[in-house]
Amino acid sequence: MAEWIPRSLGRCEPIDATTTRLVGSTDEPDWYVRQLTAIRAPFRIAGSPELREAAEALGRRLLQAGS
């Protein structure tokens, strides 16, 4: 995963053979979540309520665009 994620998003920490944790920070959650969508792997937002809200808003926009 570290090869796919720009350093500007944070630091990758391997958890096990199939899981990596991205640790980062931002004051622009909308921008950050758009960057995460470029990752071609499943991911889950674990810690930031602001980032989760931005992801949900973006997801709603994408679903509306596809309907």
VMD Tcl script that draws the C-alpha trace (Angstrom):
set ca {
  {0.00 0.00 0.00}
  {2.79 2.43 0.78}
  {3.68 2.47 -2.92}
  {0.15 3.58 -3.88}
  {-0.34 6.28 -1.25}
  {1.36 9.66 -1.60}
  {3.38 10.72 1.43}
  {1.26 13.87 1.56}
  {-1.58 11.71 2.93}
  {0.38 10.32 5.86}
  {2.37 7.30 6.93}
  {1.49 3.67 6.26}
  {1.82 1.18 9.10}
  {1.56 -2.54 8.28}
  {-0.85 -4.34 10.63}
  {-0.61 -7.84 9.17}
  {-0.15 -9.53 5.77}
  {-3.37 -8.02 4.38}
  {-3.98 -4.86 6.42}
  {-2.27 -1.48 6.48}
  {-3.13 1.55 8.59}
  {-2.77 5.03 7.11}
  {-2.04 7.60 9.79}
  {-2.42 11.19 8.67}
  {-4.01 14.50 9.47}
  {-5.68 17.28 7.53}
  {-7.60 20.47 8.00}
  {-9.37 19.79 4.67}
  {-11.39 16.58 5.08}
  {-13.20 17.05 1.73}
  {-9.87 17.15 -0.12}
  {-8.44 14.27 1.91}
  {-11.37 11.94 1.28}
  {-11.21 12.65 -2.46}
  {-7.56 11.58 -2.37}
  {-8.53 8.37 -0.59}
  {-10.92 7.46 -3.40}
  {-7.91 7.06 -5.69}
  {-6.72 4.09 -3.63}
  {-7.63 0.96 -5.60}
  {-8.29 -1.12 -2.50}
  {-11.07 -1.34 0.08}
  {-10.59 0.96 3.04}
  {-12.37 2.02 6.22}
  {-12.17 5.37 8.00}
  {-11.60 4.56 11.65}
  {-10.85 7.69 13.61}
  {-12.06 11.00 12.27}
  {-15.75 11.99 12.44}
  {-15.03 14.90 10.07}
  {-13.46 12.58 7.52}
  {-16.33 10.09 7.82}
  {-18.84 12.91 7.25}
  {-16.91 14.08 4.17}
  {-16.83 10.49 2.84}
  {-20.57 10.07 3.36}
  {-21.31 13.38 1.60}
  {-19.09 12.42 -1.34}
  {-20.70 8.98 -1.49}
  {-24.18 10.53 -1.63}
  {-23.07 12.85 -4.46}
  {-21.63 9.92 -6.42}
  {-24.76 7.84 -5.93}
  {-26.93 10.73 -7.13}
  {-24.70 11.19 -10.16}
  {-25.10 7.55 -11.06}
  {-28.88 7.43 -10.76}
}
mol new
graphics top color blue
foreach p $ca { graphics top sphere $p radius 0.5 }
foreach p [lrange $ca 0 end-1] q [lrange $ca 1 end] { graphics top cylinder $p $q radius 0.2 }
display resetview
